[in-house]
Amino acid sequence: MPILEGLGYGVITAFLIGPVFFTLLRAAMDYGFWGGASVALGIITSDVLVALICMTGAIALFEGNVNEGWLALAAGIILAVLGAWYTFNSNANKDQEVRLGSKNALGLYTAGFLVNFINPFVFVVWTGYSLRASAGYAADHNEWLFIISILVGIFLTDIVKSALAPKLRKILAPHLLKKVYRGIGIVLLLFSIRVFIHAYTHWS
């Protein structure tokens, strides 16, 4: 039961339409499967770290030393930079897939990690999962099995998305692909505004 429930939560989490989703989509469309996989590795690394923070009770210490408003501000800045880059640098040459080098892979990994980790809403989600693990599976000592299953579900779903996203690039005409890229950038800019508002309301 903890495995099936955890995998289900993981799949649902990976399909939440958020900045991470669009960052992975653009990477996979630009660099192919391994570009999306690089972002997916960054995402799952940050999820593991956040899960550990929440499950070990360190969330209280973390919140005590890191102001949530500043965390939201940092997230907003990163999303705004990515959004502006994707909006105004929408190269859509469908016949020229960018070759993924080690420098690109590291940059995509870092982008996936940061976009996920500094998003305050990610901590909210994982706090909820931690409470569910404690309430539902602590008695049977299966809370970590539940959490690991969520992580596996997230990672496998992101890998599938990384494999499917490049096909979108191949079937779209260049002018439509450019609109898709610009749309991804605009969505990320809108997310950055939302996070900036969250930071402002935290300070006000």
DRENMI-124342 format. One record per atom (N, C-alpha, C, CB): chain; y, z, x; residue in one letter. Coordinates in pm, whole numbers. Each point is the difference from the previous one (the first is absolute). Glycine has a CB too. Example, Ala and Ser with C-alpha at 12.3 -4.5 7.8 and 13.67 -1.06 7.14 Angstrom:
2
- kette; north; up; east; rest
- A; -569; 780; 1319; A
- A; 119; 0; -89; A
- A; 120; 0; 90; A
- A; -117; 125; -189; A
- A; 222; -197; 154; S
- A; 119; 6; 82; S
- A; 109; 73; -77; S
- A; -63; -215; 118; S
This chain:
204
- kette; north; up; east; rest
- A; -122; 0; 82; M
- A; 122; 0; -82; M
- A; 127; 0; 85; M
- A; -126; 121; -177; M
- A; 138; -36; 280; P
- A; 123; -3; 79; P
- A; 20; -133; 70; P
- A; -23; 244; 32; P
- A; -86; -311; 8; I
- A; 11; -129; 68; I
- A; 53; -106; -96; I
- A; -189; 63; 154; I
- A; 129; -72; -273; L
- A; 42; -101; -97; L
- A; 143; 24; -48; L
- A; -238; -27; -72; L
- A; 269; 152; 45; E
- A; 135; 31; -46; E
- A; 102; -27; 110; E
- A; -92; 174; -157; E
- A; 57; -136; 280; G
- A; 91; -23; 112; G
- A; 23; -147; 25; G
- A; -78; 212; 99; G
- A; -28; -291; -102; L
- A; 14; -146; 19; L
- A; 88; -59; -109; L
- A; -227; -10; 109; L
- A; 209; 58; -231; G
- A; 82; -49; -111; G
- A; 147; 29; 21; G
- A; -193; 33; -151; G
- A; 223; 91; 191; Y
- A; 138; 35; 29; Y
- A; 55; -84; 115; Y
- A; -43; 234; -82; Y
- A; -41; -259; 182; G
- A; 45; -78; 114; G
- A; 36; -142; -38; G
- A; -143; 139; 143; G
- A; 59; -203; -224; V
- A; 28; -137; -45; V
- A; 129; -5; -82; V
- A; -247; -51; -2; V
- A; 262; 147; -88; I
- A; 121; 4; -83; I
- A; 124; 19; 87; I
- A; -133; 94; -192; I
- A; 124; -3; 289; T
- A; 113; 27; 88; T
- A; 39; -124; 79; T
- A; -73; 238; 17; T
- A; -26; -312; 32; A
- A; 27; -119; 80; A
- A; 65; -111; -81; A
- A; -193; 60; 143; A
- A; 175; -56; -276; F
- A; 58; -104; -85; F
- A; 130; 43; -65; F
- A; -229; -83; -42; F
- A; 277; 203; 74; L
- A; 131; 40; -49; L
- A; 105; -94; 58; L
- A; -74; 242; -19; L
- A; 158; -297; -69; I
- A; 100; -97; 45; I
- A; 115; 77; 65; I
- A; -62; -166; -184; I
- A; 60; 174; 314; G
- A; 103; 71; 75; G
- A; 35; -77; 126; G
- A; -81; 219; -92; G
- A; 168; -162; 174; P
- A; 42; -70; 122; P
- A; -114; -30; 95; P
- A; 217; 112; -23; P
- A; -318; -24; 27; V
- A; -114; -24; 88; V
- A; -75; -127; -41; V
- A; -20; 248; 40; V
- A; 3; -265; -170; F
- A; -71; -117; -53; F
- A; 68; -130; 46; F
- A; -72; 135; -201; F
- A; 204; -140; 189; F
- A; 73; -122; 33; F
- A; 9; -21; 151; F
- A; 131; 25; -212; F
- A; -128; 83; 288; T
- A; -1; -13; 145; T
- A; -131; -61; 48; T
- A; 153; 197; 18; T
- A; -265; -150; -74; L
- A; -131; -54; 36; L
- A; -12; -146; -45; L
- A; -100; 230; -18; L
- A; 150; -261; -102; L
- A; -8; -136; -52; L
- A; 72; -98; 90; L
- A; -15; 92; -231; L
- A; 137; -57; 271; R
- A; 77; -92; 86; R
- A; -67; -16; 136; R
- A; 212; 68; -118; R
- A; -263; 41; 175; A
- A; -66; -7; 130; A
- A; -122; -90; -4; A
- A; 82; 229; 52; A
- A; -162; -216; -158; A
- A; -121; -81; -13; A
- A; 34; -147; -22; A
- A; -120; 199; -92; A
- A; 227; -225; 18; M
- A; 39; -138; -25; M
- A; 59; -64; 126; M
- A; 43; 57; -240; M
- A; 22; 21; 323; D
- A; 61; -53; 123; D
- A; -102; -16; 112; D
- A; 214; 106; -66; D
- A; -299; -4; 84; Y
- A; -88; 5; 117; Y
- A; -148; -14; -33; Y
- A; 170; 144; 106; Y
- A; -201; -161; -233; G
- A; -141; -11; -37; G
- A; -65; 137; -17; G
- A; -10; -218; 122; G
- A; -122; 216; -130; F
- A; -76; 121; -28; F
- A; 32; 113; 98; F
- A; -180; -142; -95; F
- A; 184; 110; 225; W
- A; 18; 105; 100; W
- A; 140; 60; -4; W
- A; -168; -113; 142; W
- A; 266; 36; -190; G
- A; 132; 56; -19; G
- A; 1; 105; -109; G
- A; 99; -214; 77; G
- A; -164; 179; -191; G
- A; -11; 99; -107; G
- A; -84; 119; 41; G
- A; 26; -182; -164; G
- A; -134; 157; 241; A
- A; -86; 109; 46; A
- A; 76; 94; 92; A
- A; -199; -150; -21; A
- A; 291; 98; 101; S
- A; 80; 85; 89; S
- A; 86; 96; -81; S
- A; 3; -182; 175; S
- A; 59; 128; -282; V
- A; 79; 86; -90; V
- A; -93; 102; -68; V
- A; 169; -187; -38; V
- A; -286; 142; -5; A
- A; -95; 89; -67; A
- A; -42; 115; 91; A
- A; -82; -194; -136; A
- A; 63; 166; 265; L
- A; -35; 106; 95; L
- A; 113; 102; 13; L
- A; -146; -162; 125; L
- A; 270; 112; -123; G
- A; 114; 92; 5; G
- A; 8; 85; -124; G
- A; 120; -162; 142; G
- A; -146; 100; -257; I
- A; 4; 73; -128; I
- A; -105; 110; -3; I
- A; 85; -206; -115; I
- A; -208; 171; 152; I
- A; -108; 99; -11; I
- A; 18; 111; 103; I
- A; -155; -178; -85; I
- A; 212; 146; 201; T
- A; 28; 104; 99; T
- A; 98; 102; -55; T
- A; -43; -163; 185; T
- A; 148; 114; -248; S
- A; 99; 92; -57; S
- A; -58; 77; -118; S
- A; 183; -154; 74; S
- A; -269; 88; -154; D
- A; -64; 71; -112; D
- A; -90; 112; 50; D
- A; 10; -211; -135; D
- A; -84; 185; 242; V
- A; -84; 105; 58; V
- A; 85; 118; 43; V
- A; -166; -173; 77; V
- A; 279; 145; -11; L
- A; 88; 106; 47; L
- A; 58; 79; -117; L
- A; 55; -138; 202; L
- A; -9; 67; -304; V
- A; 56; 69; -117; V
- A; -107; 82; -71; V
- A; 170; -184; -27; V
- A; -291; 128; 15; A
- A; -110; 73; -64; A
- A; -31; 129; 75; A
- A; -96; -216; -83; A
- A; 96; 209; 215; L
- A; -25; 120; 82; L
- A; 110; 103; -20; L
- A; -121; -140; 168; L
- A; 244; 94; -173; I
- A; 113; 91; -20; I
- A; -13; 72; -134; I
- A; 147; -149; 140; I
- A; -180; 74; -243; C
- A; -11; 59; -134; C
- A; -123; 90; -15; C
- A; 119; -200; -90; C
- A; -231; 154; 142; M
- A; -125; 74; -19; M
- A; -7; 128; 84; M
- A; -110; -216; -49; M
- A; 178; 220; 161; T
- A; -5; 119; 84; T
- A; 108; 102; -36; T
- A; -93; -140; 181; T
- A; 170; 107; -285; G
- A; 106; 93; -40; G
- A; 121; -10; 87; G
- A; -171; 149; -85; G
- A; 174; -247; 175; A
- A; 115; -15; 89; A
- A; 118; -64; -69; A
- A; -156; -17; 190; A
- A; 136; -26; -317; I
- A; 108; -65; -72; I
- A; 120; 93; -13; I
- A; -167; -139; -125; I
- A; 141; 271; 106; A
- A; 110; 95; -12; A
- A; 77; 9; 130; A
- A; -130; 130; -171; A
- A; 57; -126; 284; L
- A; 65; 4; 131; L
- A; 76; -129; 26; L
- A; -180; 153; 85; L
- A; 119; -265; -123; F
- A; 63; -130; 20; F
- A; 131; -9; -77; F
- A; -225; -105; 35; F
- A; 221; 146; -162; E
- A; 120; -5; -83; E
- A; 106; 98; 50; E
- A; -141; -68; -195; E
- A; 95; 176; 255; G
- A; 95; 97; 49; G
- A; 75; -47; 123; G
- A; -144; 175; -93; G
- A; 85; -264; 171; N
- A; 62; -46; 123; N
- A; 62; -139; -10; N
- A; -164; 140; 121; N
- A; 124; -216; -222; V
- A; 54; -135; -18; V
- A; 67; -7; -135; V
- A; -178; -100; 148; V
- A; 310; 77; -147; N
- A; 74; -9; -124; N
- A; -41; -126; -75; N
- A; 191; 127; 101; N
- A; -228; -112; -228; E
- A; -48; -114; -78; E
- A; 108; -107; -17; E
- A; -155; 154; -119; E
- A; 279; -109; 112; G
- A; 109; -95; -12; G
- A; 11; -92; 120; G
- A; 119; 164; -140; G
- A; -133; -106; 260; W
- A; 6; -82; 122; W
- A; -121; -92; 9; W
- A; 129; 181; 115; W
- A; -244; -132; -161; L
- A; -121; -84; 0; L
- A; 19; -119; -93; L
- A; -142; 202; 49; L
- A; 198; -179; -167; A
- A; 27; -108; -94; A
- A; 103; -97; 56; A
- A; -56; 153; -190; A
- A; 157; -101; 259; L
- A; 102; -86; 60; L
- A; -63; -92; 104; L
- A; 174; 175; -40; L
- A; -261; -121; 124; A
- A; -67; -81; 102; A
- A; -87; -108; -65; A
- A; 1; 196; 157; A
- A; -71; -158; -265; A
- A; -84; -96; -71; A
- A; 86; -111; -59; A
- A; -166; 180; -52; A
- A; 279; -143; -5; G
- A; 89; -99; -59; G
- A; 53; -99; 102; G
- A; 63; 167; -171; G
- A; -30; -118; 289; I
- A; 52; -87; 106; I
- A; -106; -100; 44; I
- A; 153; 183; 76; I
- A; -276; -135; -55; I
- A; -107; -90; 43; I
- A; -30; -105; -107; I
- A; -98; 185; 139; I
- A; 94; -143; -265; L
- A; -26; -95; -108; L
- A; 114; -101; -12; L
- A; -134; 175; -120; L
- A; 258; -128; 140; A
- A; 115; -91; -9; A
- A; -4; -104; 111; A
- A; 135; 184; -105; A
- A; -171; -140; 226; V
- A; -9; -93; 113; V
- A; -109; -104; -25; V
- A; 81; 180; 157; V
- A; -200; -134; -200; L
- A; -109; -93; -30; L
- A; 38; -95; -114; L
- A; -165; 171; 77; L
- A; 228; -116; -179; G
- A; 40; -82; -114; G
- A; 100; -106; 38; G
- A; -42; 192; -147; G
- A; 142; -155; 228; A
- A; 100; -97; 45; A
- A; -64; -108; 87; A
- A; 176; 179; -10; A
- A; -268; -138; 97; W
- A; -68; -96; 88; W
- A; -81; -100; -82; W
- A; -10; 173; 182; W
- A; -67; -123; -279; Y
- A; -83; -88; -81; Y
- A; 84; -90; -91; Y
- A; -181; 172; 8; Y
- A; 297; -121; -53; T
- A; 85; -77; -90; T
- A; 70; -114; 71; T
- A; 32; 204; -137; T
- A; 22; -176; 254; F
- A; 83; -99; 69; F
- A; -74; -74; 110; F
- A; 195; 141; -52; F
- A; -321; -105; 77; N
- A; -79; -71; 101; N
- A; -129; -50; -64; N
- A; 99; 142; 187; N
- A; -85; -210; -300; S
- A; -116; -42; -78; S
- A; -53; -134; 48; S
- A; 89; 126; -197; S
- A; -141; -130; 320; N
- A; -61; -120; 54; N
- A; -127; -33; -79; N
- A; 95; 50; 230; N
- A; -98; -168; -289; A
- A; -111; -34; -90; A
- A; -67; -129; 39; A
- A; 117; 120; -182; A
- A; -131; -146; 311; N
- A; -71; -118; 46; N
- A; -149; 23; -18; N
- A; 183; -56; 165; N
- A; -241; 1; -269; K
- A; -140; 31; -34; K
- A; -98; -57; 100; K
- A; 66; 4; -238; K
- A; -23; -97; 321; D
- A; -89; -60; 98; D
- A; 4; 71; 135; D
- A; 31; -216; -116; D
- A; 52; 320; 124; Q
- A; 16; 68; 129; Q
- A; -17; 151; -18; Q
- A; 156; -183; 79; Q
- A; -280; 228; -78; E
- A; -28; 143; -8; E
- A; 29; 62; 136; E
- A; -176; -36; -179; E
- A; 252; 144; 179; V
- A; 40; 64; 125; V
- A; -121; 60; 69; V
- A; 228; 48; -94; V
- A; -238; -70; 223; R
- A; -113; 56; 75; R
- A; 24; 149; 23; R
- A; -42; -222; 113; R
- A; -62; 299; -140; L
- A; 10; 145; 14; L
- A; -30; 40; 143; L
- A; -65; 33; -240; L
- A; 166; 20; 309; G
- A; -20; 52; 135; G
- A; -6; 151; -3; G
- A; 118; -198; 96; G
- A; -146; 258; 19; S
- A; -12; 146; 7; S
- A; 131; 68; -36; S
- A; -175; -24; 176; S
- A; 287; -39; -138; K
- A; 131; 57; -32; K
- A; 24; -3; -150; K
- A; 88; -71; 224; K
- A; -123; -42; -288; N
- A; 14; -10; -144; N
- A; -90; 102; -70; N
- A; 56; -243; 22; N
- A; -181; 255; 25; A
- A; -96; 91; -63; A
- A; 50; 144; 8; A
- A; -187; -156; 60; A
- A; 243; 194; 55; L
- A; 52; 136; 15; L
- A; 121; 22; -93; L
- A; -81; 4; 239; L
- A; 166; -106; -249; G
- A; 116; 12; -88; G
- A; -41; 12; -146; G
- A; 133; -132; 163; G
- A; -233; 54; -204; L
- A; -47; 7; -138; L
- A; -69; 133; -28; L
- A; -27; -249; -1; L
- A; -51; 298; 98; Y
- A; -64; 131; -13; Y
- A; 106; 108; -18; Y
- A; -195; -77; 141; Y
- A; 298; 72; -58; T
- A; 108; 99; -7; T
- A; 74; -9; -133; T
- A; 25; -11; 248; T
- A; 0; -112; -295; A
- A; 69; -17; -128; A
- A; -83; 60; -113; A
- A; 110; -209; 85; A
- A; -242; 182; -85; G
- A; -86; 57; -104; G
- A; 0; 152; 4; G
- A; -141; -204; 12; G
- A; 134; 259; 109; F
- A; -2; 146; 15; F
- A; 130; 62; -51; F
- A; -152; -24; 198; F
- A; 266; -30; -153; L
- A; 129; 61; -33; L
- A; 35; -15; -147; L
- A; 74; -46; 232; L
- A; -94; -75; -287; V
- A; 34; -23; -140; V
- A; -78; 95; -90; V
- A; 51; -241; 49; V
- A; -174; 272; -11; N
- A; -83; 90; -80; N
- A; 32; 147; 29; N
- A; -180; -174; -2; N
- A; 188; 209; 130; F
- A; 8; 142; 36; F
- A; 133; 64; -39; F
- A; -154; -48; 187; F
- A; 264; -24; -170; I
- A; 129; 64; -26; I
- A; 43; -14; -146; I
- A; 64; -45; 235; I
- A; -153; -12; -317; N
- A; 29; -9; -143; N
- A; -32; 134; -66; N
- A; -49; -250; 0; N
- A; 149; 320; -52; P
- A; -25; 133; -59; P
- A; -101; -3; -115; P
- A; 231; 62; 65; P
- A; -237; -175; -136; F
- A; -91; -10; -114; F
- A; -146; 2; 44; F
- A; 176; -128; -124; F
- A; -203; 84; 247; V
- A; -136; 4; 52; V
- A; -47; 145; 11; V
- A; 39; -215; 128; V
- A; 51; 304; -85; F
- A; -34; 142; 10; F
- A; -27; 60; -138; F
- A; 140; 18; 209; F
- A; -65; -66; -309; V
- A; -22; 48; -136; V
- A; -140; -39; -48; V
- A; 248; -18; -48; V
- A; -285; -109; 72; V
- A; -132; -49; -42; V
- A; -111; 79; 68; V
- A; 97; -228; -37; V
- A; -85; 247; 169; W
- A; -106; 69; 73; W
- A; -4; 150; -30; W
- A; 22; -171; 179; W
- A; 91; 227; -215; T
- A; -1; 139; -46; T
- A; -82; 11; -128; T
- A; 227; 42; 106; T
- A; -209; -140; -196; G
- A; -78; -2; -123; G
- A; -149; -16; 28; G
- A; 197; -96; -116; G
- A; -232; 8; 209; Y
- A; -140; -18; 35; Y
- A; -58; 127; 63; Y
- A; 42; -245; 34; Y
- A; 37; 314; 44; S
- A; -47; 124; 63; S
- A; -27; 107; -104; S
- A; 130; -56; 206; S
- A; -41; 64; -306; L
- A; -20; 97; -107; L
- A; -125; -35; -81; L
- A; 248; 40; -11; L
- A; -269; -169; -13; R
- A; -120; -43; -73; R
- A; -126; 32; 80; R
- A; 132; -184; -110; R
- A; -126; 163; 242; A
- A; -115; 30; 85; A
- A; -33; 149; -3; A
- A; 60; -193; 147; A
- A; 43; 277; -140; S
- A; -22; 145; 1; S
- A; -52; 49; -135; S
- A; 181; 23; 170; S
- A; -122; -78; -278; A
- A; -38; 47; -133; A
- A; -138; -51; -42; A
- A; 241; 6; -59; A
- A; -275; -128; 99; G
- A; -122; -60; -50; G
- A; -120; 9; 91; G
- A; 145; -148; -120; G
- A; -121; 161; 252; Y
- A; -114; -13; 92; Y
- A; -9; 110; 107; Y
- A; 16; -243; -40; Y
- A; 77; 336; 40; A
- A; -5; 107; 101; A
- A; -124; 87; -18; A
- A; 250; -1; 11; A
- A; -290; 25; -136; A
- A; -115; 87; -25; A
- A; -127; -57; 60; A
- A; 109; 78; -211; A
- A; -120; -209; 214; D
- A; -119; -66; 57; D
- A; 21; -45; 144; D
- A; -60; -75; -230; D
- A; 175; 111; 286; H
- A; 36; -37; 137; H
- A; 1; -152; 19; H
- A; -100; 216; 81; H
- A; 144; -286; -186; N
- A; 5; -146; 5; N
- A; 143; -53; -1; N
- A; -219; -6; -115; N
- A; 317; 97; 139; E
- A; 139; -45; -8; E
- A; 33; -106; 106; E
- A; 60; 224; -90; E
- A; -116; -209; 211; W
- A; 28; -99; 104; W
- A; -72; -131; -26; W
- A; 32; 186; 163; W
- A; -149; -178; -227; L
- A; -70; -123; -38; L
- A; 83; -80; -100; L
- A; -222; 114; 40; L
- A; 286; -42; -131; F
- A; 88; -63; -99; F
- A; 119; -67; 69; F
- A; -69; 171; -171; F
- A; 132; -99; 264; I
- A; 117; -54; 70; I
- A; -39; -121; 86; I
- A; 103; 230; 3; I
- A; -214; -218; 69; I
- A; -44; -112; 85; I
- A; -32; -122; -86; I
- A; -93; 163; 170; I
- A; 36; -142; -286; S
- A; -32; -111; -90; S
- A; 128; -70; -46; S
- A; -208; 119; -75; S
- A; 313; -42; 50; I
- A; 129; -61; -36; I
- A; 50; -88; 114; I
- A; 55; 197; -147; I
- A; -62; -146; 269; L
- A; 46; -74; 117; L
- A; -81; -129; 18; L
- A; 70; 216; 108; L
- A; -200; -206; -126; V
- A; -86; -119; 11; V
- A; 37; -103; -107; V
- A; -187; 142; 94; V
- A; 211; -94; -216; G
- A; 39; -90; -108; G
- A; 130; -72; 29; G
- A; -118; 148; -158; G
- A; 216; -74; 211; I
- A; 130; -60; 35; I
- A; -18; -107; 108; I
- A; 117; 215; -59; I
- A; -190; -180; 165; F
- A; -13; -92; 113; F
- A; -77; -126; -38; F
- A; 7; 196; 155; F
- A; -119; -180; -226; L
- A; -78; -117; -39; L
- A; 79; -93; -92; L
- A; -208; 136; 22; L
- A; 284; -78; -113; T
- A; 82; -81; -90; T
- A; 108; -75; 76; T
- A; -46; 162; -185; T
- A; 108; -95; 282; D
- A; 103; -65; 80; D
- A; -59; -113; 85; D
- A; 129; 215; 6; D
- A; -252; -197; 41; I
- A; -66; -106; 77; I
- A; -27; -121; -89; I
- A; -105; 173; 151; I
- A; 62; -148; -274; V
- A; -23; -109; -95; V
- A; 131; -74; -29; V
- A; -193; 127; -102; V
- A; 300; -52; 83; K
- A; 130; -62; -23; K
- A; 43; -83; 121; K
- A; 64; 190; -153; K
- A; -94; -141; 273; S
- A; 35; -73; 122; S
- A; -77; -132; 8; S
- A; 47; 217; 116; S
- A; -169; -218; -167; A
- A; -81; -122; 2; A
- A; 45; -101; -105; A
- A; -191; 135; 84; A
- A; 239; -86; -199; L
- A; 37; -89; -109; L
- A; 143; -52; 9; L
- A; -161; 123; -140; L
- A; 251; -43; 196; A
- A; 142; -37; 2; A
- A; 28; -132; 72; A
- A; 51; 241; -6; A
- A; -116; -271; 122; P
- A; 30; -127; 67; P
- A; -31; -123; -86; P
- A; -47; 114; 214; P
- A; -45; -102; -310; K
- A; -32; -112; -87; K
- A; 120; -38; -86; K
- A; -241; 72; -3; K
- A; 324; 29; -29; L
- A; 120; -26; -79; L
- A; 96; -91; 76; L
- A; -26; 223; -112; L
- A; 34; -202; 243; R
- A; 86; -84; 83; R
- A; -47; -145; -2; R
- A; 50; 198; 146; R
- A; -181; -219; -148; K
- A; -55; -135; 9; K
- A; 14; -80; -128; K
- A; -159; 87; 166; K
- A; 165; -19; -281; I
- A; 5; -72; -126; I
- A; 142; -20; -52; I
- A; -224; 92; -51; I
- A; 322; -24; 110; L
- A; 137; -12; -47; L
- A; 75; -107; 79; L
- A; -2; 241; -69; L
- A; 85; -316; -1; A
- A; 89; -95; 68; A
- A; 103; 79; 79; A
- A; -34; -174; -182; A
- A; 88; 114; 291; P
- A; 95; 73; 85; P
- A; 118; 60; -75; P
- A; -66; -152; 181; P
- A; 122; 78; -280; H
- A; 118; 54; -69; H
- A; -39; 119; -88; H
- A; 106; -229; 3; H
- A; -228; 226; -58; L
- A; -46; 115; -79; L
- A; -33; 118; 90; L
- A; -89; -156; -173; L
- A; 30; 126; 289; L
- A; -33; 105; 95; L
- A; 126; 71; 49; L
- A; -204; -127; 70; L
- A; 309; 49; -49; K
- A; 127; 60; 43; K
- A; 53; 94; -108; K
- A; 51; -203; 140; K
- A; -67; 165; -267; K
- A; 44; 87; -108; K
- A; -83; 128; -6; K
- A; 75; -202; -128; K
- A; -205; 187; 154; V
- A; -87; 119; 3; V
- A; 45; 95; 110; V
- A; -193; -135; -89; V
- A; 218; 82; 208; Y
- A; 45; 83; 112; Y
- A; 132; 69; -33; Y
- A; -116; -154; 160; Y
- A; 209; 76; -216; R
- A; 129; 59; -35; R
- A; -17; 106; -108; R
- A; 115; -215; 61; R
- A; -207; 190; -155; G
- A; -27; 98; -104; G
- A; -55; 130; 57; G
- A; -41; -186; -159; G
- A; -49; 176; 258; I
- A; -54; 119; 66; I
- A; 113; 79; 66; I
- A; -218; -118; 40; I
- A; 310; 45; 27; G
- A; 112; 67; 64; G
- A; 89; 72; -99; G
- A; -6; -172; 177; G
- A; 34; 107; -290; I
- A; 85; 61; -102; I
- A; -67; 125; -58; I
- A; 98; -226; -54; I
- A; -229; 218; 32; V
- A; -72; 116; -53; V
- A; 9; 118; 97; V
- A; -157; -154; -123; V
- A; 142; 126; 252; L
- A; 10; 108; 100; L
- A; 142; 58; 2; L
- A; -180; -110; 137; L
- A; 280; 23; -152; L
- A; 139; 50; -6; L
- A; 19; 91; -122; L
- A; 81; -210; 117; L
- A; -141; 172; -230; L
- A; 10; 83; -119; L
- A; -68; 135; 21; L
- A; 7; -207; -142; L
- A; -123; 205; 209; F
- A; -67; 126; 32; F
- A; 87; 86; 90; F
- A; -223; -113; -24; F
- A; 292; 50; 119; S
- A; 86; 77; 91; S
- A; 113; 68; -78; S
- A; -53; -160; 188; S
- A; 108; 90; -287; I
- A; 104; 61; -83; I
- A; -54; 121; -75; I
- A; 110; -225; -26; I
- A; -232; 209; -27; R
- A; -63; 111; -71; R
- A; -17; 121; 91; R
- A; -119; -164; -147; R
- A; 76; 139; 271; V
- A; -21; 111; 94; V
- A; 133; 61; 41; V
- A; -211; -109; 83; V
- A; 315; 26; -65; F
- A; 134; 52; 32; F
- A; 50; 91; -112; F
- A; 50; -208; 135; F
- A; -74; 167; -259; I
- A; 39; 84; -115; I
- A; -74; 132; 3; I
- A; 47; -206; -136; I
- A; -177; 200; 172; H
- A; -79; 123; 12; H
- A; 59; 93; 105; H
- A; -206; -126; -71; H
- A; 247; 69; 184; A
- A; 61; 81; 107; A
- A; 131; 62; -49; A
- A; -105; -148; 174; A
- A; 184; 68; -246; Y
- A; 130; 50; -49; Y
- A; -19; 115; -99; Y
- A; 99; -231; 32; Y
- A; -193; 213; -127; T
- A; -22; 104; -100; T
- A; -56; 127; 65; T
- A; -39; -177; -175; T
- A; -34; 161; 286; H
- A; -55; 118; 69; H
- A; 113; 82; 61; H
- A; -214; -123; 48; H
- A; 319; 56; 3; W
- A; 111; 70; 64; W
- A; 103; 50; -100; W
- A; -36; -140; 199; W
- A; 44; 73; -315; S
- A; 107; 36; -96; S
- A; -38; 125; -80; S
- A; 66; -242; -17; S
